Amino acid sequence: MRILVVSDTHGDISNVERLLDKDRNFGMIIHLGDCCRDAERIERDYPEIKVEAVYGNCDFMVGEVPSEELLEIGGKRIFATHGHRYSVKYGPDKLINMARDMKADILLFGHTHVSSLIEGGDYVLLNPGSISDSRDGFGESYAIIEIQRAKMTYEICLI
């Protein structure tokens, strides 16, 4: 399965739409919050793609949307959170502990608007950055995860 990971859209899904208009070869989209209602719009506009979402610190009245979620896909455990509850702007330690506690193959988070990939011996932390409002000077970004035959690859991509 090919998974698109986005975060921090803040009401602007134009880059998501441009990306999906070029490439709809995704079995799932994971939205990591800060406008989880955007995930609902994506799900409505692209009904052939399953959408999972968690809420972020700028989301209000989220209904049934969880703050974090553990997904099991193709034999891999993916933990998704926005990250604000783990003080991600001050370092990855709390995320590393959560990844280990959850026995996650990969932990996805956002909140910082800065893409990052941190690989340890027993954990992978991936922040796709923001697809609509990057703060890292490199531009808007997203991530792609591919899971095939219990093997997982991942990359951060610029728009």
C-alpha positions in Angstrom: 0.0 0.0 0.0 1.1 3.5 -0.8 0.3 6.1 1.9 0.3 9.9 1.6 1.1 11.7 4.9 0.2 15.4 5.3 0.1 17.7 8.2 -0.7 21.3 9.1 -2.9 22.2 6.2 -4.7 25.0 8.2 -7.6 25.2 5.8 -5.6 25.2 2.6 -5.6 21.9 0.7 -4.7 23.3 -2.7 -1.3 21.6 -2.7 -3.0 18.3 -1.7 -5.4 18.7 -4.6 -2.6 19.5 -7.1 -0.7 16.4 -5.9 -3.7 14.1 -6.1 -4.7 15.5 -9.5 -1.3 14.3 -10.7 -1.1 11.1 -8.8 -4.0 9.2 -7.2 -2.1 6.0 -6.7 -2.5 6.1 -2.9 -4.5 3.5 -0.9 -4.6 5.8 2.1 -4.0 9.4 3.3 -3.0 10.1 6.9 -3.7 13.7 8.0 -1.8 14.7 11.1 -3.9 17.5 12.2 -4.2 21.3 12.3 -7.3 21.4 10.3 -8.6 17.9 10.5 -11.7 19.2 8.8 -9.5 19.4 5.7 -9.2 15.6 6.0 -13.0 15.5 5.7 -12.9 17.6 2.6 -10.2 15.4 1.1 -12.2 12.3 1.9 -15.3 13.8 0.3 -13.4 14.9 -2.9 -11.4 11.7 -3.3 -13.7 9.0 -2.0 -11.6 6.2 -3.6 -8.8 6.9 -1.1 -9.2 6.0 2.6 -8.5 8.9 4.9 -7.3 8.6 8.5 -6.9 11.8 10.6 -5.9 12.9 14.1 -6.6 16.4 15.5 -4.0 19.0 16.4 -3.7 21.9 18.7 -5.6 24.3 16.3 -8.5 21.9 15.9 -11.8 22.5 17.8 -15.1 20.7 17.9 -13.5 17.6 16.3 -16.3 15.1 17.0 -15.0 11.6 16.7 -11.5 12.5 15.4 -8.9 11.0 17.8 -5.8 12.8 19.1 -3.7 9.8 18.2 -4.1 6.6 16.4 -2.3 3.3 16.0 -2.8 1.8 12.5 -1.8 -1.7 11.5 -1.2 -1.9 7.8 0.5 -4.7 5.9 2.1 -6.1 9.1 3.5 -2.7 10.1 2.5 -0.6 13.1 2.0 3.2 12.3 1.4 5.5 15.2 0.0 8.9 14.2 -0.2 12.0 16.4 -0.1 15.7 15.8 2.8 16.0 18.3 1.8 19.0 20.4 1.1 16.7 23.4 4.6 15.4 23.2 6.4 18.8 23.3 7.9 18.1 19.9 9.2 21.7 19.5 11.6 20.9 22.4 13.0 17.6 21.2 12.1 14.0 20.2 12.5 12.3 23.6 8.8 11.9 24.4 8.1 10.7 20.8 10.9 8.1 21.0 9.5 6.8 24.2 6.0 6.6 22.7 7.3 4.8 19.6 9.0 2.2 21.8 6.0 1.9 24.1 3.6 1.3 21.2 6.1 -0.9 19.4 5.5 1.2 16.3 7.5 0.6 13.2 7.1 4.3 12.4 5.7 7.2 14.4 4.2 10.1 12.4 3.9 13.6 13.8 3.5 17.2 12.7 3.0 20.5 14.6 6.4 22.1 13.8 5.7 22.7 10.1 9.3 21.5 9.7 10.0 18.1 8.0 12.2 15.7 9.7 13.2 12.1 9.7 14.9 10.6 12.8 15.9 6.9 12.6 17.1 5.0 15.7 17.9 1.4 16.2 14.4 0.5 17.2 12.3 3.5 16.1 11.6 5.8 13.1 10.1 9.3 13.6 8.8 11.1 10.6 7.4 14.6 10.3 6.1 15.4 6.8 6.4 19.1 7.5 3.5 21.3 6.3 2.0 20.9 2.8 0.6 24.4 2.9 2.7 26.5 5.3 6.3 25.3 5.7 8.6 26.9 8.3 11.9 25.3 7.3 13.0 27.4 4.4 12.9 24.5 2.0 9.2 24.7 0.9 6.0 22.8 1.5 6.4 19.1 2.0 4.6 15.8 2.5 5.7 12.2 3.0 5.0 8.9 1.2 5.1 5.5 2.9 5.1 2.3 0.9 4.4 -1.0 2.5 4.8 -4.1 0.3 5.3 -7.7 1.5 5.9 -6.5 5.1 8.6 -4.2 3.9 8.3 -0.4 4.6 10.0 2.5 2.8 9.4 6.2 3.5 10.5 9.5 2.1 9.8 13.2 2.5 9.0 15.0 -0.7 8.8 18.7 -1.6 5.9 20.2 -3.5 
